[in-house]
Amino acid sequence: MSARTTSPRAILGVLTGLNALNYLDRYVGAATLPLMLASLSLSDAAGGLLQSAFILTYAIVCPFIGWAGDRGPRMRLAAAGVFLWSLATVASGLAPTYAVLLVARAVVGVGEASYAVVTPSLLSDCYPAEQRARVLGIFYAAIPVGSALGYVVGGVVGEHFGWRAAFFVAGAPGMALAFVLLLLAEPRRGARDAGGVSATPLALGASLRALVARRSWVSNTIAQVIYTFAMGGLATWMPTYFVRERGIPLATAASTFGLILVAAGFLGTLLGGRLSDALTRRLPGAHFVLSGVSLVVSIAFTLPAVLASSPAIYWPATFVTLLLLFINIGPLNAAMANVLPADLRARGFAVTTGVMHLFGDAASPWLIGVASDAVGLTVPVLVTGSLLVVAGIVLLVDRASLVRDMRAVGATPAAF
């Protein structure tokens, strides 16, 4: 036990690296979707259901992990999650039938939920409130990196060696790297909070009442549900959209989209975290303001990204859209961490994560697939992208609640 590192930077580095692997395994299926549809003779609705099954189990498992994370060791939960999702990814490539593939993708959701729910709580115990948007921005910058790698691995490996090989390449590393987490020390719960650890009862009713009492948590969750519905659906179908509607080869479409995603997402996530922490010292409710504005403005670039016929227009528009969307990730997660007491934090993230996936991207990939079977991909993609404006409006309208909730826990700019 004494050999375990307690360095916040080491913990941040390892958790961020594994988060990239998390999203690689998640989106390798989206990149290989056209190949799976053809190989298994699936409809678009059946193809979309693969992602929806993953998200559905992810959402259902999240609350259980949250309660376990507020009660017991979180590093062990995270390590078990990494190993399980990696094993299930490899199993996806071995699946002989659609039914087995569907089950394997669902099990990936169990493993990823076990990791995603407890990691923000771990990082919040390593860094004080005034640094959390920046730190969580770094952690969540792994989303575009991992997602892009998923598209590149899926597109390139899938086209040259088949979709099954892509799952093997994506899943194998995590089965070994999961054990690295066991070398990290568990940070003391509430170590970086001014009030320390409170005593919120673990009972379901008491937990939910404590969460709902923080109105900004409710608004944050609603906005993230809408955001996740849109982003999850688009992330699943955009490579297929470019193949069908733009006539681009799969490897080119997946790789180009992946490179744009990693550049825009990495820059946007880091920029959002740093800018939000800086603005919080001057602008009350800055986490909500910055996120809300970026989501509302995104529509000006989403329209040409979907409708323009020239790659000189739709690729740059796609880049700016993704940049604006990823700006909000660090601020929104920091806003949530800062208004929740340490002993309620894992449950708060668990409920938000479960709800936003259950009502967000558990449904959208399948719904887009159903709509595509009826009217083609263009209309459902355009409508889904336009929903992001609604998420931005929710945050801007209710930014005052964030100011009140931060004052209540002493996490105001004045307290910094």
C-alpha positions as CSV (number, residue, x, y, z in Angstrom):
1,M,0.0,0.0,0.0
2,S,2.8,2.4,0.8
3,A,4.0,2.2,-2.9
4,R,0.8,3.8,-4.1
5,T,1.2,7.3,-5.4
6,T,-0.8,10.2,-3.9
7,S,0.3,12.8,-6.5
8,P,-2.7,14.7,-7.9
9,R,-1.0,15.1,-11.2
10,A,-0.3,11.4,-11.5
11,I,-3.9,10.6,-10.6
12,L,-5.1,13.1,-13.2
13,G,-2.8,11.8,-15.8
14,V,-3.8,8.1,-15.4
15,L,-7.5,8.8,-15.2
16,T,-7.3,11.0,-18.3
17,G,-5.4,8.4,-20.3
18,L,-7.9,5.7,-19.4
19,N,-10.8,8.1,-20.2
20,A,-9.4,8.4,-23.7
21,L,-9.5,4.6,-24.0
22,N,-13.0,4.7,-22.6
23,Y,-14.2,6.7,-25.6
24,L,-12.1,4.8,-28.1
25,D,-13.9,1.6,-27.2
26,R,-17.2,3.5,-27.2
27,Y,-17.0,4.9,-30.7
28,V,-15.2,2.2,-32.6
29,G,-18.6,0.8,-33.1
30,A,-19.9,4.0,-34.7
31,A,-17.0,4.0,-37.2
32,T,-17.5,0.4,-38.2
33,L,-21.3,0.7,-38.3
34,P,-21.6,0.6,-42.1
35,L,-19.5,-2.6,-42.2
36,M,-21.6,-4.2,-39.5
37,L,-24.9,-3.3,-41.2
38,A,-23.7,-4.9,-44.4
39,S,-22.0,-7.9,-42.8
40,L,-25.0,-8.9,-40.6
41,S,-27.7,-7.6,-43.0
42,L,-29.1,-5.1,-40.5
43,S,-31.5,-2.2,-40.9
44,D,-30.5,1.3,-39.7
45,A,-32.8,0.9,-36.7
46,A,-31.1,-2.4,-35.7
47,G,-27.7,-0.7,-36.1
48,G,-28.7,2.3,-34.0
49,L,-30.0,-0.1,-31.3
50,L,-26.4,-1.3,-30.8
51,Q,-25.4,2.1,-29.4
52,S,-28.7,2.5,-27.6
53,A,-28.3,-0.9,-25.8
54,F,-24.9,0.2,-24.6
55,I,-26.2,3.5,-23.3
56,L,-29.3,1.9,-21.7
57,T,-27.2,-0.4,-19.5
58,Y,-24.8,2.5,-18.8
59,A,-27.7,4.6,-17.5
60,I,-29.3,1.8,-15.4
61,V,-26.0,0.9,-13.7
62,C,-24.9,4.5,-13.0
63,P,-27.0,5.1,-9.8
64,F,-25.8,1.8,-8.2
65,I,-22.2,2.8,-8.9
66,G,-22.8,6.3,-7.5
67,W,-24.1,4.9,-4.2
68,A,-21.2,2.4,-4.0
69,G,-18.8,5.2,-4.8
70,D,-20.0,7.4,-1.9
71,R,-19.7,4.4,0.5
72,G,-16.5,2.5,-0.5
73,P,-13.2,2.7,-2.4
74,R,-13.6,4.3,-5.8
75,M,-10.3,3.3,-7.4
76,R,-11.2,-0.3,-7.2
77,L,-14.6,0.4,-8.8
78,A,-12.8,2.3,-11.6
79,A,-10.3,-0.5,-12.2
80,A,-13.0,-3.1,-12.4
81,G,-14.9,-1.0,-14.8
82,V,-11.9,-0.6,-17.2
83,F,-11.3,-4.3,-17.2
84,L,-14.9,-5.2,-17.8
85,W,-15.5,-2.8,-20.7
86,S,-12.3,-3.8,-22.4
87,L,-13.2,-7.5,-22.1
88,A,-16.7,-6.8,-23.5
89,T,-15.2,-4.8,-26.4
90,V,-13.0,-7.8,-27.4
91,A,-16.1,-10.0,-27.1
92,S,-18.0,-7.7,-29.5
93,G,-15.5,-8.7,-32.2
94,L,-16.0,-12.4,-31.4
95,A,-19.8,-12.2,-31.6
96,P,-21.2,-14.7,-34.1
97,T,-24.7,-13.2,-34.3
98,Y,-26.4,-9.8,-33.9
99,A,-28.0,-10.9,-30.6
100,V,-24.6,-11.7,-29.1
101,L,-23.1,-8.5,-30.4
102,L,-26.0,-6.6,-28.8
103,V,-25.4,-8.2,-25.4
104,A,-21.6,-7.5,-25.7
105,R,-22.2,-3.8,-26.4
106,A,-24.6,-3.6,-23.5
107,V,-21.9,-5.1,-21.1
108,V,-19.5,-2.4,-22.3
109,G,-22.0,0.1,-20.8
110,V,-21.7,-1.6,-17.4
111,G,-18.0,-1.3,-17.4
112,E,-17.9,2.3,-18.6
113,A,-20.5,3.4,-16.1
114,S,-18.3,2.0,-13.3
115,Y,-15.5,4.3,-14.4
116,A,-17.3,7.5,-15.5
117,V,-19.3,7.9,-12.3
118,V,-16.6,7.9,-9.7
119,T,-13.7,9.6,-11.5
120,P,-15.1,13.2,-11.2
121,S,-15.4,12.6,-7.5
122,L,-11.9,11.4,-7.2
123,L,-10.5,14.4,-9.0
124,S,-12.6,16.8,-6.9
125,D,-10.9,15.4,-3.9
126,C,-7.5,16.1,-5.5
127,Y,-8.0,19.7,-6.4
128,P,-9.8,22.7,-4.8
129,A,-13.0,24.3,-6.2
130,E,-11.2,27.1,-8.0
131,Q,-9.2,24.7,-10.1
132,R,-11.8,22.1,-10.9
133,A,-13.1,23.5,-14.3
134,R,-9.5,23.5,-15.6
135,V,-8.7,20.0,-14.2
136,L,-12.0,18.5,-15.3
137,G,-11.4,20.2,-18.7
138,I,-8.1,18.3,-19.0
139,F,-9.8,15.0,-17.9
140,Y,-12.7,15.5,-20.4
141,A,-10.3,16.5,-23.2
142,A,-9.8,12.8,-23.4
143,I,-13.3,12.5,-24.9
144,P,-12.5,14.0,-28.3
145,V,-9.1,12.3,-28.3
146,G,-10.5,8.9,-27.5
147,S,-13.6,9.4,-29.8
148,A,-11.3,10.4,-32.7
149,L,-9.1,7.4,-32.1
150,G,-12.2,5.2,-32.1
151,Y,-13.2,6.6,-35.5
152,V,-9.7,6.3,-36.9
153,V,-9.2,2.8,-35.6
154,G,-12.7,1.7,-36.6
155,G,-12.4,3.3,-40.1
156,V,-8.9,2.3,-41.0
157,V,-8.7,-1.1,-39.3
158,G,-12.3,-1.9,-40.2
159,E,-11.8,-1.2,-43.9
160,H,-8.6,-3.1,-44.2
161,F,-9.1,-6.0,-41.8
162,G,-12.8,-6.1,-41.1
163,W,-15.0,-4.7,-38.3
164,R,-14.2,-7.6,-35.9
165,A,-10.4,-6.7,-36.0
166,A,-11.2,-3.1,-35.0
167,F,-12.9,-4.3,-31.8
168,F,-9.9,-6.5,-30.9
169,V,-7.4,-3.6,-31.4
170,A,-9.7,-1.2,-29.3
171,G,-10.4,-3.6,-26.5
172,A,-7.1,-5.4,-25.7
173,P,-5.1,-2.6,-24.1
174,G,-7.6,-1.9,-21.4
175,M,-7.5,-5.4,-20.1
176,A,-3.9,-4.8,-19.0
177,L,-4.0,-1.0,-18.2
178,A,-6.9,-1.5,-15.7
179,F,-4.4,-2.7,-13.1
180,V,-2.5,0.7,-13.2
181,L,-5.3,2.2,-11.2
182,L,-4.5,-0.1,-8.3
183,L,-1.1,1.7,-8.0
184,L,-2.9,5.0,-7.2
185,A,-3.9,6.0,-3.6
186,E,-7.5,6.8,-2.9
187,P,-7.7,10.6,-2.0
188,R,-9.4,11.4,1.2
189,R,-13.1,12.2,0.6
190,G,-13.7,16.0,1.0
191,A,-10.0,16.8,1.4
192,R,-10.3,19.8,-0.9
193,D,-13.7,21.1,0.3
194,A,-13.9,24.0,2.7
195,G,-16.7,22.3,4.6
196,G,-15.1,18.9,4.7
197,V,-17.4,15.9,4.6
198,S,-21.1,16.4,5.6
199,A,-23.5,13.6,6.5
200,T,-26.1,13.2,3.7
201,P,-27.9,9.9,4.4
202,L,-27.4,7.2,1.8
203,A,-31.1,6.4,1.6
204,L,-32.6,7.0,-1.9
205,G,-35.2,9.5,-0.8
206,A,-32.8,11.6,1.3
207,S,-30.2,11.6,-1.5
208,L,-32.7,12.8,-4.1
209,R,-34.1,15.5,-1.8
210,A,-30.6,16.8,-1.2
211,L,-29.9,16.9,-4.9
212,V,-33.1,18.5,-5.9
213,A,-32.6,21.2,-3.2
214,R,-29.8,22.5,-5.4
215,R,-31.7,24.0,-8.3
216,S,-28.6,24.5,-10.4
217,W,-28.0,20.7,-10.2
218,V,-31.5,20.2,-11.7
219,S,-30.9,22.8,-14.5
220,N,-27.4,21.4,-15.2
221,T,-28.9,17.9,-15.5
222,I,-31.7,19.0,-17.9
223,A,-29.2,20.8,-20.1
224,Q,-26.9,17.8,-20.2
225,V,-29.8,15.5,-21.1
226,I,-30.6,17.6,-24.2
227,Y,-26.9,17.9,-25.0
228,T,-26.3,14.2,-24.7
229,F,-29.3,13.3,-26.8
230,A,-27.9,15.4,-29.6
231,M,-24.2,14.6,-29.3
232,G,-24.8,10.8,-28.8
233,G,-27.0,10.6,-31.9
234,L,-24.7,12.6,-34.1
235,A,-21.6,10.8,-32.9
236,T,-23.1,7.5,-33.9
237,W,-24.4,8.5,-37.3
238,M,-22.1,11.2,-38.7
239,P,-19.5,8.8,-40.3
240,T,-22.4,7.0,-42.0
241,Y,-23.9,10.4,-43.0
242,F,-20.7,11.4,-44.7
243,V,-20.5,8.1,-46.5
244,R,-24.1,8.1,-47.8
245,E,-24.8,11.8,-48.3
246,R,-21.4,13.0,-49.3
247,G,-20.2,9.9,-51.1
248,I,-16.9,9.8,-49.1
249,P,-15.2,6.4,-48.6
250,L,-15.6,5.0,-45.1
251,A,-11.9,5.3,-44.1
252,T,-11.7,8.8,-45.4
253,A,-14.9,9.9,-43.7
254,A,-14.1,8.3,-40.4
255,S,-10.5,9.5,-40.3
256,T,-11.4,13.1,-41.4
257,F,-14.2,13.4,-38.9
258,G,-12.0,11.8,-36.2
259,L,-9.2,14.3,-36.8
260,I,-11.6,17.3,-36.8
261,L,-13.1,15.9,-33.6
262,V,-9.8,15.5,-31.8
263,A,-8.6,19.0,-32.8
264,A,-11.8,20.8,-32.1
265,G,-12.7,18.8,-29.0
266,F,-9.3,18.9,-27.4
267,L,-8.9,22.6,-27.9
268,G,-12.6,23.4,-26.9
269,T,-12.4,21.3,-23.7
270,L,-9.2,22.8,-22.5
271,L,-10.2,26.3,-23.5
272,G,-13.6,26.0,-21.8
273,G,-12.1,24.8,-18.5
274,R,-9.5,27.5,-18.4
275,L,-11.7,30.3,-19.6
276,S,-14.5,29.3,-17.2
277,D,-12.2,29.3,-14.1
278,A,-10.9,32.8,-15.1
279,L,-14.4,34.2,-15.8
280,T,-15.8,32.9,-12.5
281,R,-13.7,35.4,-10.6
282,R,-15.4,38.2,-12.5
283,L,-18.8,37.0,-13.7
284,P,-21.3,35.3,-11.4
285,G,-22.6,32.0,-12.8
286,A,-19.8,32.0,-15.4
287,H,-19.9,28.2,-15.8
288,F,-23.5,28.4,-17.0
289,V,-23.0,31.6,-19.0
290,L,-20.0,30.3,-21.0
291,S,-21.7,26.9,-21.7
292,G,-25.0,28.4,-22.6
293,V,-23.6,30.9,-25.0
294,S,-21.4,28.3,-26.8
295,L,-24.4,26.0,-27.2
296,V,-26.7,28.7,-28.6
297,V,-24.1,30.0,-31.0
298,S,-23.4,26.5,-32.3
299,I,-26.5,26.5,-34.5
300,A,-24.9,29.1,-36.9
301,F,-22.3,26.5,-37.8
302,T,-24.4,23.3,-37.5
303,L,-26.6,24.3,-40.4
304,P,-23.8,24.7,-43.0
305,A,-22.0,21.6,-41.5
306,V,-25.1,19.5,-42.4
307,L,-26.5,21.3,-45.5
308,A,-23.5,22.6,-47.4
309,S,-22.4,20.6,-50.4
310,S,-18.8,21.8,-50.6
311,P,-16.2,20.2,-48.3
312,A,-14.5,23.7,-48.1
313,I,-17.6,24.7,-46.2
314,Y,-18.9,21.7,-44.3
315,W,-15.6,20.5,-42.9
316,P,-14.6,23.9,-41.3
317,A,-18.2,24.3,-40.1
318,T,-18.1,20.9,-38.5
319,F,-14.8,22.0,-36.7
320,V,-16.3,25.2,-35.3
321,T,-19.5,23.4,-34.2
322,L,-17.5,20.7,-32.3
323,L,-15.3,23.4,-30.8
324,L,-18.3,25.3,-29.4
325,L,-19.9,22.1,-28.1
326,F,-16.9,20.9,-26.2
327,I,-16.3,24.2,-24.5
328,N,-19.1,23.5,-22.1
329,I,-17.9,20.1,-20.7
330,G,-15.4,21.3,-18.1
331,P,-17.6,24.2,-16.9
332,L,-20.7,22.1,-16.5
333,N,-19.0,19.3,-14.6
334,A,-17.2,21.8,-12.4
335,A,-20.5,23.6,-11.7
336,M,-21.9,20.3,-10.5
337,A,-18.9,19.3,-8.4
338,N,-18.8,22.7,-6.7
339,V,-22.4,22.8,-5.5
340,L,-22.4,19.2,-4.2
341,P,-20.9,18.2,-0.8
342,A,-18.1,15.7,-1.0
343,D,-20.2,12.8,0.4
344,L,-23.0,13.4,-2.1
345,R,-20.8,14.0,-5.1
346,A,-20.6,10.5,-6.6
347,R,-24.4,10.1,-6.2
348,G,-25.0,13.5,-7.8
349,F,-22.8,12.6,-10.8
350,A,-24.4,9.2,-10.9
351,V,-27.9,10.4,-11.1
352,T,-27.1,13.0,-13.7
353,T,-25.1,10.6,-15.8
354,G,-27.8,7.9,-15.6
355,V,-30.6,10.3,-16.4
356,M,-28.8,12.1,-19.2
357,H,-27.9,8.8,-20.9
358,L,-31.3,7.2,-20.3
359,F,-33.2,10.1,-21.8
360,G,-30.4,11.2,-24.0
361,D,-28.2,9.0,-26.1
362,A,-29.9,5.8,-25.1
363,A,-32.7,6.8,-27.4
364,S,-31.2,9.1,-30.0
365,P,-29.1,6.6,-32.1
366,W,-32.1,4.3,-32.5
367,L,-34.6,7.2,-33.1
368,I,-32.3,8.6,-35.8
369,G,-32.0,5.1,-37.3
370,V,-35.8,4.8,-37.4
371,A,-36.2,8.2,-38.9
372,S,-33.5,7.5,-41.5
373,D,-35.3,4.3,-42.6
374,A,-38.3,6.6,-43.3
375,V,-36.9,9.9,-44.7
376,G,-33.1,9.5,-45.0
377,L,-30.4,10.8,-42.7
378,T,-30.3,14.5,-43.5
379,V,-33.5,15.6,-41.7
380,P,-33.0,13.7,-38.5
381,V,-29.3,14.8,-38.3
382,L,-30.3,18.5,-38.8
383,V,-33.1,18.4,-36.2
384,T,-30.9,16.6,-33.7
385,G,-28.1,19.2,-34.0
386,S,-30.6,22.1,-33.6
387,L,-31.7,20.8,-30.1
388,L,-28.4,22.0,-28.7
389,V,-29.7,25.6,-28.7
390,V,-32.4,24.5,-26.2
391,A,-29.8,23.2,-23.8
392,G,-28.0,26.5,-24.0
393,I,-31.2,28.5,-23.3
394,V,-31.8,26.3,-20.2
395,L,-28.4,27.3,-18.7
396,L,-28.7,31.0,-19.5
397,V,-32.2,31.3,-18.1
398,D,-31.2,29.7,-14.8
399,R,-27.7,30.9,-14.2
400,A,-28.9,32.7,-11.0
401,S,-29.5,29.4,-9.3
402,L,-25.8,28.5,-9.8
403,V,-24.8,31.7,-8.1
404,R,-27.1,30.9,-5.1
405,D,-25.9,27.3,-4.8
406,M,-22.2,28.2,-4.9
407,R,-22.7,30.8,-2.2
408,A,-24.5,28.3,-0.1
409,V,-21.4,26.0,-0.1
410,G,-18.9,28.8,0.1
411,A,-17.6,28.3,-3.5
412,T,-18.1,31.8,-4.6
413,P,-15.5,33.9,-6.4
414,A,-15.1,35.9,-3.2
415,A,-14.2,32.7,-1.4
416,F,-11.4,32.0,-3.9
